[in-house]
Amino acid sequence: MANVLTDLAADIYKAADVVGRELVGFIPSVTINAGSERAAQNDTVRSHFTRASTVNTSYSPAMTIPEGDDQTVDNKTLTINKAANVQIPWTGEDIRHVNNGSGFETIYGDQIAQAMRGIVNAIEVEVATEAYTNASRAVGTAGTNPFASNFDIMADARKVLEDNGCPIDGRLTMVGNTAATAALRKLATLQKANEQGTDALVRRGELLDLQGLMIKGSAGVQSHTKGAGVGYDLNGAAAVGATTITLDGGTVNTTGIKAGDVVTFAGDSNKYVVGTGLTAVSGDIVLNNPGLVAAVADTVEMTIGNTYTANVAFHQAAIELAARAPEQPFGGDAAVDRMTVQDPLSGLVFEIAVYKGYGKTMIDVTTLYGVKAWKPDFIVGVLG
C-alpha cells in the first residue's frame, strides 16, 4: 500500500488548530468507548447493570452456611447506529489551480479540519439530546438564564443527583450554552479573586468547579419546544417510584406530551422529565428513572412546563458514546492508504482514507457512533 497520508499528517493537525471551532462540552464529559476494533453499522455494545440489593433484617447464627439471595444482573445495549462521513474530491486540474494561489497543502488540511468540525458538531448534538431527554428531573425556571443573579441552582442540581444516589466523585459536569456560561462569568462573587482564591476567571475567563461540578460550555445545547397538550389528569393513583403514569382527559393539540417535556403534578413541586410521550387524549407516559419522589393521587392535574434551553448536569458514567471505524471487506477496499487522526478539541478519533480514481483522488473522513444514557438517575436538567 502506498504511503500517501504520512506526509499529510502534519498539515492536517496544523489545520485542526486553525479552523474555527464551536464549543464542545458534552463529548469530553461522557464515557467514550472508542476501541481500535472496527464495527459494522448497527452493531451493539453491551453493558451490565446490577439491581438494588435485598437487605436482610435478621441475623441467625448457624452451623449451616446460608444459600444467599438470588441476584439478577441486567444488560443493556448501545447500538452503533449512526454514520458521519465527509468525502473530499480532488482532480489534477483542481490541484494545479489552487497551487497558483493558497496551495493544495493549505486547503486540503483545512478541508479535513472542517470535516472533523462538522462531524464533531453533529455528534455533540446527539449527545446533548440524549442527555436532556433522559434527565431524571429538572431544576430552574424555563426561559430564565439559570445564572442571571447567582449560581444557587448548582446546589439544587447537586441535591437531585445526591437524592438519586449519584456518586459525588469528581466526575460530575454541568454543560451550558454560551448565554449560561457568560452569565456565570459576570457574577460579581466569582470575579473577586480575593474571595475565590484565584484570578483565573477575571484574567483568563476560566470557569472553575462549582458545588463539585465541572462547568463547560457547548454549542450543542438544545432548545426544547414543549408539547402543546393540555388538560391531562391522572387516571389512577401513582406511588413513589412509579415511572409509568396513566392519564386521561387531555387535549392533544397535535404534539401532545413530548419526550423531554418537563411536567409537574398538582401538590408536588418536583419537575419530572418525560422519557416517552403521548399523542392521544388518554394513555400512558413514562417518566425517566427514578420516577416519582412523591405519591400522586387519582385525578390530580398534570401540567407541561414551558419551552426551555436544555443545559444539563450529569455524571460521566451516566452517558456513553461509542465510536468505531467502519468494518472493511476481506482484503480491504480500494483505498490506497488509511490513517487515524485524533481531533484535538473533542478527543474523538477519525479514520481518513485516500481513494485513487481515474484522474481523480478522494479523501474520505468517516466514523460510526452511537450514544446511550445508561443512568437517567445521574442526569438532571438545568433549565434556561
DRENDODO-869639 format. One record per residue (C-alpha): residue number from 1; x, y, z. Coordinates in nm, 2 decimals. Example, Ala and Ser with C-alpha at 12.3 -4.5 7.8 and 13.67 -1.06 7.14 Angstrom:
// residues 2
num=1 east=1.23 north=-0.45 up=0.78
num=2 east=1.37 north=-0.11 up=0.71
This chain:
// residues 384
num=1 east=0.00 north=0.00 up=0.00
num=2 east=0.14 north=0.34 up=-0.09
num=3 east=0.23 north=0.57 up=0.20
num=4 east=0.01 north=0.86 up=0.10
num=5 east=-0.11 north=1.01 up=0.43
num=6 east=0.21 north=1.02 up=0.64
num=7 east=0.34 north=1.34 up=0.47
num=8 east=-0.01 north=1.50 up=0.50
num=9 east=-0.05 north=1.44 up=0.88
num=10 east=0.14 north=1.75 up=0.99
num=11 east=-0.08 north=1.97 up=0.77
num=12 east=-0.40 north=1.81 up=0.90
num=13 east=-0.30 north=1.86 up=1.26
num=14 east=-0.19 north=2.22 up=1.19
num=15 east=-0.52 north=2.30 up=1.02
num=16 east=-0.72 north=2.15 up=1.30
num=17 east=-0.58 north=2.41 up=1.54
num=18 east=-0.65 north=2.70 up=1.29
num=19 east=-1.00 north=2.63 up=1.16
num=20 east=-1.28 north=2.79 up=1.37
num=21 east=-1.45 north=2.56 up=1.61
num=22 east=-1.76 north=2.56 up=1.82
num=23 east=-1.75 north=2.48 up=2.19
num=24 east=-1.77 north=2.11 up=2.27
num=25 east=-1.87 north=2.02 up=2.63
num=26 east=-2.08 north=1.70 up=2.62
num=27 east=-1.84 north=1.47 up=2.43
num=28 east=-1.54 north=1.51 up=2.67
num=29 east=-1.77 north=1.47 up=2.97
num=30 east=-1.93 north=1.14 up=2.89
num=31 east=-1.78 north=0.79 up=2.89
num=32 east=-1.61 north=0.75 up=2.55
num=33 east=-1.59 north=0.39 up=2.41
num=34 east=-1.36 north=0.43 up=2.12
num=35 east=-1.18 north=0.10 up=2.08
num=36 east=-0.94 north=0.03 up=1.80
num=37 east=-1.15 north=-0.26 up=1.67
num=38 east=-1.38 north=-0.18 up=1.37
num=39 east=-1.75 north=-0.22 up=1.37
num=40 east=-2.04 north=-0.27 up=1.13
num=41 east=-2.32 north=-0.01 up=1.14
num=42 east=-2.60 north=-0.13 up=1.38
num=43 east=-2.36 north=-0.34 up=1.59
num=44 east=-2.43 north=-0.34 up=1.96
num=45 east=-2.22 north=-0.27 up=2.27
num=46 east=-2.35 north=-0.44 up=2.58
num=47 east=-2.32 north=-0.31 up=2.94
num=48 east=-2.42 north=-0.49 up=3.26
num=49 east=-2.61 north=-0.34 up=3.55
num=50 east=-2.68 north=-0.48 up=3.89
num=51 east=-3.01 north=-0.43 up=4.07
num=52 east=-3.06 north=-0.29 up=4.42
num=53 east=-2.98 north=-0.55 up=4.69
num=54 east=-3.23 north=-0.71 up=4.92
num=55 east=-3.13 north=-0.61 up=5.28
num=56 east=-3.20 north=-0.88 up=5.54
num=57 east=-3.33 north=-0.76 up=5.87
num=58 east=-3.23 north=-1.07 up=6.08
num=59 east=-2.91 north=-1.24 up=6.17
num=60 east=-2.93 north=-1.61 up=6.27
num=61 east=-2.60 north=-1.78 up=6.36
num=62 east=-2.60 north=-2.14 up=6.25
num=63 east=-2.36 north=-2.43 up=6.15
num=64 east=-2.51 north=-2.42 up=5.80
num=65 east=-2.40 north=-2.15 up=5.56
num=66 east=-2.70 north=-1.97 up=5.41
num=67 east=-2.77 north=-2.01 up=5.04
num=68 east=-2.77 north=-1.63 up=4.99
num=69 east=-3.01 north=-1.42 up=4.80
num=70 east=-3.06 north=-1.47 up=4.42
num=71 east=-2.91 north=-1.18 up=4.22
num=72 east=-3.03 north=-1.07 up=3.88
num=73 east=-2.78 north=-0.89 up=3.66
num=74 east=-2.94 north=-0.69 up=3.37
num=75 east=-2.77 north=-0.60 up=3.05
num=76 east=-2.85 north=-0.30 up=2.83
num=77 east=-2.73 north=-0.24 up=2.47
num=78 east=-2.60 north=0.06 up=2.29
num=79 east=-2.64 north=0.04 up=1.91
num=80 east=-2.37 north=0.20 up=1.69
num=81 east=-2.64 north=0.31 up=1.45
num=82 east=-2.52 north=0.64 up=1.31
num=83 east=-2.26 north=0.72 up=1.05
num=84 east=-2.08 north=1.05 up=0.99
num=85 east=-1.89 north=1.09 up=0.67
num=86 east=-1.73 north=1.37 up=0.46
num=87 east=-1.59 north=1.30 up=0.12
num=88 east=-1.34 north=1.55 up=-0.04
num=89 east=-1.27 north=1.50 up=-0.41
num=90 east=-0.96 north=1.65 up=-0.59
num=91 east=-0.87 north=1.64 up=-0.96
num=92 east=-0.53 north=1.72 up=-1.11
num=93 east=-0.67 north=2.04 up=-1.25
num=94 east=-0.81 north=2.14 up=-0.91
num=95 east=-0.47 north=2.10 up=-0.75
num=96 east=-0.30 north=2.30 up=-1.03
num=97 east=-0.55 north=2.58 up=-0.99
num=98 east=-0.51 north=2.61 up=-0.61
num=99 east=-0.13 north=2.59 up=-0.63
num=100 east=-0.14 north=2.92 up=-0.81
num=101 east=-0.30 north=3.07 up=-0.50
num=102 east=-0.31 north=2.94 up=-0.14
num=103 east=-0.17 north=2.60 up=-0.23
num=104 east=-0.31 north=2.25 up=-0.21
num=105 east=-0.13 north=2.17 up=0.13
num=106 east=-0.31 north=2.46 up=0.30
num=107 east=-0.65 north=2.39 up=0.15
num=108 east=-0.68 north=2.02 up=0.19
num=109 east=-0.57 north=2.04 up=0.56
num=110 east=-0.84 north=2.30 up=0.62
num=111 east=-1.10 north=2.08 up=0.44
num=112 east=-1.02 north=1.78 up=0.67
num=113 east=-1.03 north=2.00 up=0.97
num=114 east=-1.37 north=2.13 up=0.86
num=115 east=-1.49 north=1.77 up=0.81
num=116 east=-1.39 north=1.69 up=1.16
num=117 east=-1.56 north=2.01 up=1.28
num=118 east=-1.88 north=1.91 up=1.12
num=119 east=-1.88 north=1.55 up=1.24
num=120 east=-1.79 north=1.66 up=1.60
num=121 east=-2.07 north=1.92 up=1.60
num=122 east=-2.32 north=1.65 up=1.48
num=123 east=-2.21 north=1.41 up=1.75
num=124 east=-2.22 north=1.68 up=2.02
num=125 east=-2.58 north=1.75 up=1.93
num=126 east=-2.66 north=1.38 up=1.95
num=127 east=-2.51 north=1.35 up=2.30
num=128 east=-2.67 north=1.67 up=2.42
num=129 east=-3.01 north=1.55 up=2.30
num=130 east=-2.96 north=1.20 up=2.46
num=131 east=-2.86 north=1.38 up=2.78
num=132 east=-3.15 north=1.62 up=2.83
num=133 east=-3.43 north=1.38 up=2.71
num=134 east=-3.31 north=1.12 up=2.96
num=135 east=-3.28 north=1.35 up=3.26
num=136 east=-3.43 north=1.22 up=3.58
num=137 east=-3.57 north=1.56 up=3.69
num=138 east=-3.51 north=1.93 up=3.62
num=139 east=-3.43 north=2.24 up=3.83
num=140 east=-3.46 north=2.61 up=3.75
num=141 east=-3.71 north=2.81 up=3.55
num=142 east=-3.78 north=2.76 up=3.18
num=143 east=-3.70 north=3.07 up=2.98
num=144 east=-3.48 north=3.22 up=3.25
num=145 east=-3.10 north=3.21 up=3.25
num=146 east=-3.01 north=2.99 up=3.54
num=147 east=-2.72 north=3.22 up=3.64
num=148 east=-2.89 north=3.55 up=3.59
num=149 east=-2.82 north=3.66 up=3.95
num=150 east=-2.64 north=3.38 up=4.13
num=151 east=-2.53 north=3.02 up=4.10
num=152 east=-2.76 north=2.87 up=4.37
num=153 east=-2.91 north=2.64 up=4.10
num=154 east=-2.59 north=2.44 up=4.11
num=155 east=-2.67 north=2.33 up=4.47
num=156 east=-3.03 north=2.24 up=4.35
num=157 east=-2.89 north=2.03 up=4.07
num=158 east=-2.64 north=1.86 up=4.31
num=159 east=-2.92 north=1.78 up=4.55
num=160 east=-3.12 north=1.60 up=4.28
num=161 east=-2.82 north=1.39 up=4.19
num=162 east=-2.74 north=1.32 up=4.56
num=163 east=-3.11 north=1.22 up=4.62
num=164 east=-3.08 north=0.98 up=4.33
num=165 east=-2.77 north=0.81 up=4.47
num=166 east=-2.53 north=0.96 up=4.22
num=167 east=-2.16 north=0.93 up=4.32
num=168 east=-2.01 north=1.27 up=4.41
num=169 east=-1.66 north=1.17 up=4.30
num=170 east=-1.51 north=1.44 up=4.08
num=171 east=-1.68 north=1.31 up=3.75
num=172 east=-1.97 north=1.55 up=3.76
num=173 east=-2.02 north=1.81 up=3.49
num=174 east=-2.27 north=2.09 up=3.41
num=175 east=-2.28 north=2.18 up=3.04
num=176 east=-2.44 north=2.51 up=2.95
num=177 east=-2.48 north=2.72 up=2.64
num=178 east=-2.28 north=3.04 up=2.59
num=179 east=-2.56 north=3.25 up=2.74
num=180 east=-2.54 north=3.05 up=3.07
num=181 east=-2.16 north=3.05 up=3.09
num=182 east=-2.14 north=3.42 up=3.00
num=183 east=-2.39 north=3.50 up=3.29
num=184 east=-2.16 north=3.29 up=3.52
num=185 east=-1.86 north=3.49 up=3.42
num=186 east=-2.05 north=3.82 up=3.50
num=187 east=-2.13 north=3.72 up=3.86
num=188 east=-1.95 north=3.96 up=4.09
num=189 east=-1.90 north=3.69 up=4.36
num=190 east=-1.70 north=3.48 up=4.11
num=191 east=-1.49 north=3.77 up=3.99
num=192 east=-1.35 north=3.86 up=4.33
num=193 east=-1.01 north=3.70 up=4.33
num=194 east=-0.96 north=3.76 up=4.70
num=195 east=-1.27 north=3.56 up=4.78
num=196 east=-1.23 north=3.29 up=4.52
num=197 east=-0.86 north=3.24 up=4.59
num=198 east=-0.77 north=3.27 up=4.23
num=199 east=-0.78 north=3.53 up=3.94
num=200 east=-0.84 north=3.25 up=3.68
num=201 east=-1.19 north=3.38 up=3.59
num=202 east=-1.11 north=3.75 up=3.58
num=203 east=-0.78 north=3.71 up=3.39
num=204 east=-0.84 north=3.41 up=3.17
num=205 east=-1.21 north=3.36 up=3.18
num=206 east=-1.17 north=3.01 up=3.32
num=207 east=-1.48 north=2.87 up=3.49
num=208 east=-1.38 north=2.67 up=3.79
num=209 east=-1.58 north=2.39 up=3.96
num=210 east=-1.90 north=2.49 up=4.14
num=211 east=-2.07 north=2.27 up=4.40
num=212 east=-1.84 north=1.98 up=4.29
num=213 east=-1.94 north=2.01 up=3.92
num=214 east=-1.71 north=2.10 up=3.64
num=215 east=-1.85 north=2.38 up=3.43
num=216 east=-1.83 north=2.35 up=3.05
num=217 east=-1.98 north=2.53 up=2.75
num=218 east=-2.13 north=2.38 up=2.44
num=219 east=-2.27 north=2.49 up=2.11
num=220 east=-2.47 north=2.18 up=2.11
num=221 east=-2.70 north=2.26 up=2.40
num=222 east=-3.06 north=2.21 up=2.27
num=223 east=-3.37 north=2.43 up=2.28
num=224 east=-3.67 north=2.21 up=2.37
num=225 east=-4.01 north=2.31 up=2.24
num=226 east=-4.28 north=2.19 up=2.48
num=227 east=-4.56 north=1.96 up=2.38
num=228 east=-4.89 north=2.15 up=2.32
num=229 east=-5.11 north=1.91 up=2.51
num=230 east=-5.33 north=2.05 up=2.79
num=231 east=-5.58 north=1.92 up=3.05
num=232 east=-5.43 north=1.58 up=3.13
num=233 east=-5.52 north=1.43 up=3.47
num=234 east=-5.41 north=1.11 up=3.64
num=235 east=-5.63 north=0.81 up=3.58
num=236 east=-5.54 north=0.62 up=3.89
num=237 east=-5.31 north=0.70 up=4.18
num=238 east=-4.93 north=0.67 up=4.13
num=239 east=-4.69 north=0.56 up=4.41
num=240 east=-4.34 north=0.68 up=4.49
num=241 east=-4.10 north=0.54 up=4.23
num=242 east=-4.37 north=0.50 up=3.96
num=243 east=-4.24 north=0.57 up=3.61
num=244 east=-4.55 north=0.48 up=3.40
num=245 east=-4.82 north=0.73 up=3.46
num=246 east=-5.17 north=0.68 up=3.32
num=247 east=-5.35 north=1.00 up=3.20
num=248 east=-5.69 north=1.09 up=3.06
num=249 east=-5.90 north=1.40 up=2.98
num=250 east=-5.63 north=1.56 up=2.77
num=251 east=-5.64 north=1.78 up=2.46
num=252 east=-5.36 north=1.68 up=2.22
num=253 east=-5.32 north=2.00 up=2.01
num=254 east=-5.11 north=1.79 up=1.76
num=255 east=-4.80 north=1.74 up=1.97
num=256 east=-4.95 north=1.63 up=2.30
num=257 east=-4.68 north=1.53 up=2.55
num=258 east=-4.33 north=1.50 up=2.41
num=259 east=-4.02 north=1.32 up=2.52
num=260 east=-3.81 north=1.58 up=2.70
num=261 east=-4.11 north=1.78 up=2.83
num=262 east=-4.08 north=1.88 up=3.20
num=263 east=-4.40 north=1.81 up=3.38
num=264 east=-4.53 north=1.87 up=3.73
num=265 east=-4.83 north=1.74 up=3.93
num=266 east=-5.05 north=1.95 up=4.15
num=267 east=-4.92 north=1.94 up=4.50
num=268 east=-4.57 north=1.82 up=4.41
num=269 east=-4.31 north=2.08 up=4.33
num=270 east=-4.07 north=1.83 up=4.17
num=271 east=-4.01 north=1.88 up=3.80
num=272 east=-4.01 north=1.54 up=3.62
num=273 east=-3.87 north=1.48 up=3.27
num=274 east=-4.08 north=1.27 up=3.02
num=275 east=-3.90 north=0.98 up=2.85
num=276 east=-4.19 north=0.85 up=2.65
num=277 east=-4.46 north=1.10 up=2.55
num=278 east=-4.83 north=1.07 up=2.44
num=279 east=-5.02 north=1.19 up=2.14
num=280 east=-5.37 north=1.08 up=2.24
num=281 east=-5.63 north=1.22 up=2.48
num=282 east=-5.56 north=0.93 up=2.72
num=283 east=-5.29 north=0.67 up=2.78
num=284 east=-4.95 north=0.63 up=2.94
num=285 east=-4.64 north=0.84 up=2.96
num=286 east=-4.31 north=0.72 up=3.10
num=287 east=-4.11 north=0.93 up=3.33
num=288 east=-3.73 north=0.88 up=3.34
num=289 east=-3.58 north=0.69 up=3.64
num=290 east=-3.61 north=0.70 up=3.93
num=291 east=-3.97 north=0.82 up=3.87
num=292 east=-4.19 north=0.99 up=4.12
num=293 east=-4.04 north=1.10 up=4.45
num=294 east=-4.38 north=1.18 up=4.60
num=295 east=-4.71 north=0.98 up=4.56
num=296 east=-4.97 north=1.14 up=4.33
num=297 east=-5.34 north=1.08 up=4.39
num=298 east=-5.60 north=0.99 up=4.13
num=299 east=-5.75 north=1.28 up=3.92
num=300 east=-5.46 north=1.51 up=4.01
num=301 east=-5.38 north=1.75 up=3.72
num=302 east=-5.05 north=1.73 up=3.53
num=303 east=-4.90 north=2.04 up=3.37
num=304 east=-4.64 north=2.06 up=3.09
num=305 east=-4.37 north=2.32 up=3.16
num=306 east=-4.27 north=2.59 up=2.92
num=307 east=-4.02 north=2.57 up=2.64
num=308 east=-3.66 north=2.57 up=2.77
num=309 east=-3.29 north=2.57 up=2.70
num=310 east=-3.16 north=2.23 up=2.79
num=311 east=-2.85 north=2.28 up=3.00
num=312 east=-2.76 north=1.95 up=3.17
num=313 east=-2.57 north=1.83 up=3.48
num=314 east=-2.46 north=1.47 up=3.48
num=315 east=-2.21 north=1.21 up=3.59
num=316 east=-1.96 north=1.08 up=3.34
num=317 east=-2.09 north=0.72 up=3.39
num=318 east=-2.45 north=0.82 up=3.30
num=319 east=-2.39 north=0.85 up=2.93
num=320 east=-2.17 north=0.65 up=2.69
num=321 east=-2.05 north=0.74 up=2.34
num=322 east=-1.93 north=0.45 up=2.13
num=323 east=-1.73 north=0.53 up=1.82
num=324 east=-1.57 north=0.30 up=1.57
num=325 east=-1.41 north=0.29 up=1.23
num=326 east=-1.63 north=0.11 up=0.98
num=327 east=-1.55 north=-0.26 up=0.91
num=328 east=-1.37 north=-0.33 up=0.59
num=329 east=-1.42 north=-0.63 up=0.35
num=330 east=-1.17 north=-0.91 up=0.34
num=331 east=-0.85 north=-0.79 up=0.18
num=332 east=-0.96 north=-0.43 up=0.21
num=333 east=-1.14 north=-0.19 up=-0.03
num=334 east=-1.00 north=0.04 up=-0.29
num=335 east=-0.83 north=0.28 up=-0.05
num=336 east=-0.46 north=0.32 up=-0.12
num=337 east=-0.39 north=0.44 up=0.24
num=338 east=-0.56 north=0.49 up=0.57
num=339 east=-0.47 north=0.66 up=0.90
num=340 east=-0.64 north=0.76 up=1.22
num=341 east=-0.64 north=1.12 up=1.34
num=342 east=-0.75 north=1.24 up=1.68
num=343 east=-0.94 north=1.57 up=1.70
num=344 east=-0.75 north=1.79 up=1.95
num=345 east=-1.07 north=1.96 up=2.07
num=346 east=-1.31 north=1.67 up=2.14
num=347 east=-1.07 north=1.38 up=2.17
num=348 east=-1.26 north=1.18 up=1.91
num=349 east=-1.07 north=0.97 up=1.66
num=350 east=-1.15 north=0.96 up=1.29
num=351 east=-1.04 north=0.74 up=1.01
num=352 east=-0.91 north=0.92 up=0.70
num=353 east=-0.87 north=0.72 up=0.38
num=354 east=-0.74 north=0.81 up=0.03
num=355 east=-0.90 north=0.66 up=-0.28
num=356 east=-0.75 north=0.68 up=-0.63
num=357 east=-0.98 north=0.70 up=-0.93
num=358 east=-0.95 north=0.79 up=-1.30
num=359 east=-0.77 north=1.13 up=-1.30
num=360 east=-0.92 north=1.20 up=-0.95
num=361 east=-0.85 north=1.14 up=-0.58
num=362 east=-1.10 north=1.14 up=-0.30
num=363 east=-1.02 north=1.19 up=0.07
num=364 east=-1.27 north=1.03 up=0.30
num=365 east=-1.33 north=1.11 up=0.67
num=366 east=-1.56 north=0.86 up=0.85
num=367 east=-1.67 north=0.74 up=1.19
num=368 east=-1.96 north=0.52 up=1.31
num=369 east=-2.11 north=0.61 up=1.65
num=370 east=-2.39 north=0.56 up=1.89
num=371 east=-2.50 north=0.73 up=2.22
num=372 east=-2.68 north=0.59 up=2.52
num=373 east=-2.79 north=0.73 up=2.85
num=374 east=-2.74 north=0.43 up=3.08
num=375 east=-2.84 north=0.61 up=3.41
num=376 east=-3.11 north=0.87 up=3.39
num=377 east=-3.08 north=0.88 up=3.78
num=378 east=-2.74 north=1.05 up=3.73
num=379 east=-2.87 north=1.33 up=3.50
num=380 east=-3.06 north=1.64 up=3.58
num=381 east=-3.18 north=1.92 up=3.36
num=382 east=-3.07 north=2.28 up=3.44
num=383 east=-3.34 north=2.48 up=3.27
num=384 east=-3.27 north=2.80 up=3.09
